[in-house]
Amino acid sequence: MKLSDLNPGPGIGASSWHVEMDGHGLLMDAGTHPKLEGSPALPLYDKIRERPVDAIAFTHCHHDHVGSLPVALRMFPRAHVMMTELSYFIIERVLHNSVNVMKRQADEKGIAEYPLYTHREVDELAPGFQGYRYNREIEWGAFEKATRGQPSPTLEFHDAGHALGSAGIMVRGKKETLFYTGDVCLHDQTILKAARFGDVQADVMIMETTRGTRKTPADYSRDGEIGKLASAIEATFERGGSVLIPTFALGRTQEMLAILALLMKEGRLKKQTVFIGGLGRVFTEIYDLQSHRANRQHTNLHLNEALDLQVLDRDHAAKIKLNRGRLFVMTAGMLTENTTAYDLAKRMVEDPKHGLFFVGYADPATPGGRLKAAGVGETFHYSDSVGGLAKRCDVRDFDLTAHANREALLELVGQVEPRTLILGHGDPEARAWFGEQVRGRWPKIKTLQPKPGETVEV
């Protein structure tokens, strides 16, 4: 078995792995790097240009896992695209949104390469996409079986609990097995239940390491974090301010809306309009429509019915009054420049009445990351276009992650019992922590951390 890490950088980056097994090739994930722009944000597809790619299977519809799918298909046009049936309902919207973002960046930043693919290209590729149920074994090399004379390896999607449609991928060959976790959540969220990896075991495992540098406090509980969030929202309203919760459109938005719906139902928060972004509303509709297919909590909770949701665009956000206890759950979890969340935060940061509450990761190099790192009252660099702002509003971080805690991931290693563990999708410090822990607890497990573009044989 040959494995190549196609992520162009050493951190979380653009997720993409190539596996060669029994004469067949499978590309797992086709992401884009969230910190880079243009072709440098793409996986290192040139490294496998001369190697087989019979199929492309992706774990879920976040851009760092699927944002370069049309580019991969341009290079490997005969590859069949495989995903979970729930991802099938999401993928086209994600890719079309990516085109819109790239076109906007081409105008605003002068990036000549953008867009890397077009709306027409997405529309032409989409009929070839195929969704599958969880826990169904599928032959992925059989499309070329007649010409290569080799039996086909199989793959099987296992519910990863991270976002709607997310999956770990089990790959089985004649003699070897591989399990790729993708992004995984091993605890129940408010809306989705934990991953269902059951009794998965494999010879080789590729594992995400996102939270490898973050120790879980002994007194941590998700309910406790939700209680703190509710109190912080109430306190903000009492002093006449508004609350902004920056989120990612797929997964984080629906998790936060579910939390708010339950808090309002219980009387812990007053019932009121929740302002959301347009793409967040689209995915919220899909969460509601596909609730019967998903392994989720509160199966009768339909977010569009339980909440008074109102889509807020940038033009209206610039005019809306902020002194009336408004509640915003806006797409752009890192306050990416030229988004509605970015604009709202710019208006709120210097006013101590308001609350800006993060519920997920914000890269230190983004406006959200710089805001979180600044001290109270400190002037920090918000963006090149805005310059410095003084941090005077209430900024807090609530740990409501959709990624597995590092302690749970270690237990997963013990369950899967791989002979070889490949560490990926995490910063170097996070991977190093897992490598040290695994060597201490399971010295017979070989741990590898391939460099960008490196191929390892296991």
N, C-alpha and C positions, 0 to 999 in steps of 0.2 A: 504494500500500500504506500503510495506517494502522496504527500500532503504539502500544499503550498499556501502560505499566508500572503494574500494579495493586498492587504492593508498598506497604503503608502507611508504610514507613519507608525511609530512605536506605541502610540496610545490607543484610545478607543476608536477613533478614526472611521474609515470606510470598511465595514465588515465584508469580507469575501474570502472564501476558502475553496481551493480546487483539490479534489480527491481523485486519484487514479487507482482503480481497483478492477482486477480481472479483465484488463484490456479496455475498460470503459472509463469515461471521465464525467464527473459531476461537479458543477459549480454550486456552492452553497452560499447564498446571499450575494447581492450585487449593490453595495451601498455607495454613498458619497461621504466624503470627509466633512464634518460640520464646521471645521476651522479653516478650510481651504476653499479656493474659488477656481473655476475653470478646470482644465484638464488635470492639474495637480490634485484635485479632490477625488479623482477616479481611482478605483483599484488598479493594480499593476497588471492589467489584462495582457499586455505584451509578453509577460513572462510565460504565459501558457498558450500563446498564439499557435504554436505547432503541436499542441497536445490535445487529446480528445476532449470534447465537451458535448456529451450526448443530451444532457438535461441541465436545467438550472432550477434549483429548489431554494426558496427563501423562507426564512423563519417567521418574519412578520413585516408589517408595512411601515415601519419607521424609516426615515430617509437614509439613516446611516446603515441600513440593511438592504434597501431596495431602490434607492434613488438613482442608480446608474443602470438599471435593468435594460432600458432600450439601447444603451451604448454596448452592453454585453451582447445583446442579440444582434447588433450590427456586426460585431466581430464573429459571433458564432450563430449564424442564421438558422442552422438546422437543429439547434438545441430546443427541446421541449421545455416549457415553463410550468413548474409544478408548485402548488401552494395549498394551504388548507382552504376548505370551502368558505370559511368566514373571511379569510384574507381576500378571496375572490371578489367579495362584495365591496372591498375597500380599495384595491390596488389601482384601478383606473383613476379614481379621484385623487389619490396621492400623486400619481405621475403627472396628471394634468395640472395640479397645483404647483408641482415642481417646475413645470414649463412656465407658468405665470410668474413665479418668483424669479426665475432666471431671466425672463424678458424684462422684468422690472429692474433687476440688477444691471442688465446690459445698458439700460437707459441711464440709470442713476450713477453707476460706477464706471461705465465705459468698458465693460468686459466684452471684448470683441468675439470671444468664443461662444458666448451665451446667445440663445439657449443651446445646450448640448444635444437636445432632441426637441421635436416639435409636437404640437397637439395632433397633427395628422399622423405622425409616426406612432404615437401612442394608440390612436384609433385603429391603425392598420395592424398593430401587433396584438391588440387585446383579444381578438377572436381565437388566437392560439393559446391563451392562458387556460389552465385547467385546475380546478379546485377539487380537493379530496377530503374525505372525512378523516378525523383522527383515528388512529389505531387500525389503519387499513394498509396492508403490505402491497407495495406497487413495484412492478418491474420498471426500472428507469433506463436500462441499457438496451431493452428489447427492440427499440426503434431501429437500431443498427445491427441487430442480431444476425440477420441473414447474410450480411456482407462481412461481418467479422468472425462469424463462426464461434462465438463465445457465449456461454450462458449469461443471462443478465443478472447483475446485482439487483437488490431491492432497497426501497426506503419506506419508512413509516413515520408519520407525523405524530408526536405526542404533545398534548396540551401543556404549554409552558406557563400559563397563568399570568403573563406579563401584560398583554393587551389583547383586545379582541382578535382572535385568529392566530395568536403567537404559538410557536411550536418548537420543540426540540426535534432533531432529525436522527432517526436510527437508520444506519446504512449497513446492509448485510451482503457479504460476498460469499464465495465458495468456502473460504476458510477463515475469513476475518470479519470482525464487526467494528463499526465506528459509531459513536454517539456524539452529536453536536448539540450542546445545550441551547444555543442562541441566547437571547436575553431571557432570563427565567426568574419567576417569583415563586418562592417556596413557602410563602405564608399567604393566608387569605387577605385579600383587599376588601374594601367595602362592597365593591360590585362584582369582582371576579374572584373565584376560588383559587386556591394554590395550584401549582403545577401538578399534573398527573403523570409523573414519571414511573410510578408503580414499582415494578421489580426490574427495571431496566438494568442490564449489565452489558458490558462491551469490552473488547480488547483494547480499544483506543478511545479516549474521550477528549474532545475539544471543549473547553469550559470558559465561559465569560468570567471576568475578575473585577467587574466595575467597582464594587465596594470593598476591595481588598485592603484599603487603608483606613477603613471606618469600622472601629470596634463598636459593637452594640452594647449600650449601657445596661447594667444588670437590672435597673428599674424601668427599662423601656417597655412601653406597651402602645400599640396603635390606638387603642381607645383613649389612652392618656393624652396622646398627641392631638387627637380630634377634640378632646375637651379643652385643651390649651388654645387650639385654633378658635373654637366657639367663643371662649372668653375674650380672646384678642379682638375678634370681630365686634362683639358687644361693646367692649371698651372704646373702640374706635367710633362707633355710632354715638355713644354717650357724649363724647367730646365734640360731636358735630362734624366728624370726618367721614370719608369714604374709604372702601377697602378694594385693593387690587390684588388678585391672586393670578400671577402669570403661570400659564400651563402650556403643555404641548397639546395640539388639537386631538390627537388620537391617544386615548388611554387616560392621560392625566386629567383632561377636561371632564370626561365622563365620571371618573373617580371622584373629583371634587364636587360635581353636580349631585352625585349620589349622596355624598356626605352632607351637603347643604340641604337636600330634600329631606333626609332623615332628621336632621337637627330642627328643621322647621316643623316637621310633622310632630316631633316630640315637644315642641314649644320652647326649645333651647335658643332658637333664633326666631325673630319675627318673620312672618311671611312677607316677601317683597319681590320685586322684579330682580332677576339676575341677568346682567348684560354679558353676552358672550360673542365670540368671533364667528364669522360665517362658516369657516371650515370646521370649527368645533361643533357648530350646530349640525352640519352634514353628518359627521361621525356619530353624534348623539342620536340622530334619527336611525342610523344603522344599528347602533347598540340596542335601541328600542325594538326595531323590527326583527332583529335576529336574537332576541333574548331567549327564545325557545331552543335555539341551537347551542347557546353558550353554556359553559359550566360556571354559573354565576350565583351570587347571593341575591336575595330579594327579586325573585323572578317576576313578580307582579309589579315591580317598580318601573314605570315608564317615565323617563325623565322629562319628556316634553309635556306630559300630563301633570306630573307632580309639581313642576315649577313653572313660574311665569317667566319664560325665557324671551329675551329680546336681543336680536342681532344688532351690534353696534359697529359701524364702519368708521374709518379714520376721519371723515368729514364731520360726522355727528360727534365723535369723541372730542374733537377740538372745541366744540361749543357746549357740551353738556356741563351742567353745573355740578360741582363736586362737594357742595356744603349741605347735602341733603341725605346723607347716609346711603350713598350708592354702593352697590356690590357688583364688582366686575370680575369675571373669570375669563381672561382673555388669552388667546393664542399667542405664543412667543414666550416660552418658559424661561429664556435667558434674556428677555427684553431686547431681542434682535432689532437693529436699527430699521426705521421706516415700517414699523408695525403699529397697530393700534395700542398694544400693551406698552410699547416704547414711548408713544406719545403721551399716554395717560400718566405713566411713571414720571416723565419729565415735568408734568404739571403738578404732581403730588409730592415729589421728593423733598422740596424745601419748606413744606407746610407741616408742622408737628401734629396737626389734627388727624392726618391721614395715616392709614396702615397699608403697608406693602408686604405681603406674606408669600414667601417662596415655599413650594411643596415638592421641589425636585432639584436636580443638579443644575447649576449655572456655571459655565466655564469661566475661569478667572479673567479671560481675555475679552469677555463680552460686557455690555453695559450692566447686565444683571449681576455678573460676577464681581465687577468693580464696585457696584453699589453695596453688595453684601460684605465685601472686604473693608470698606471704609468705616472709620469710627464715627460715633455720633457727633454731629456738628462739623465733621471734616469735609472740606471741599475735595471732591474726587473728579477724575476725568470720566464724564459720562459717555461722550462720543466725540469724534473729530468735528462733526457738524455743530454740536451744542457746546462743547468745551466743558468747563467745570460747573458742578452743582454742589451745593452744601446739603449733606445728608441730615435732614431734620425730622423727617417722618419716622414713624415706628416701622422698622424693618426687622422681620423675624423669619426664621427658617424652621419649618415643621417637617419632621422625618416621616413622610408618608410614601416611601419609596415603592416602586413597582419592580425593583431588582431584589434578588435574594440577598440576605445578609451573609457576610462572609462565613460565619459559623455554620449556617445551614448548607452552604456550598461545600464546606469540608465534609459534612455528613453525607452529602451526595457522592463525593469521591469514594467514601467508604462503602456506599451502597453499590455503585457501578463496578468497583474493583477493576479498573483498567490496568493493563500492563504498562501502558504509556499514557501519560496525561499531558495534553498540549494546552498551554495557558495563553489566552488571547483576550481581546476586547476589554482592555484595562490599561491604566497607566503603568509604567515600569515598576513603580513602588508597589502597586497592588499585585502585580504578577510575582514580584520578588517575595512578598509576604506569603502568598499561597505556595510558592515553590519551597520555601523554608518549612512551612507547616507540614506539607505533604511528605517531604523527606524525613521529617522527624517522626511522623506517625506511621508512615507506610514506606519504609526505606527501599522496598523492592519495586515500588512504582517508579518508572523512569519519567522524569518531568522535562519537557522541552518548551522553549520559548523562541520559536522561529523569528528571524529578522524579516523586515519587509521584503517580500519577493522571494524569500528563501524556501527551498523545497527540502523536506525531510522524508526519509524512507523509514517506515516502521513496520 
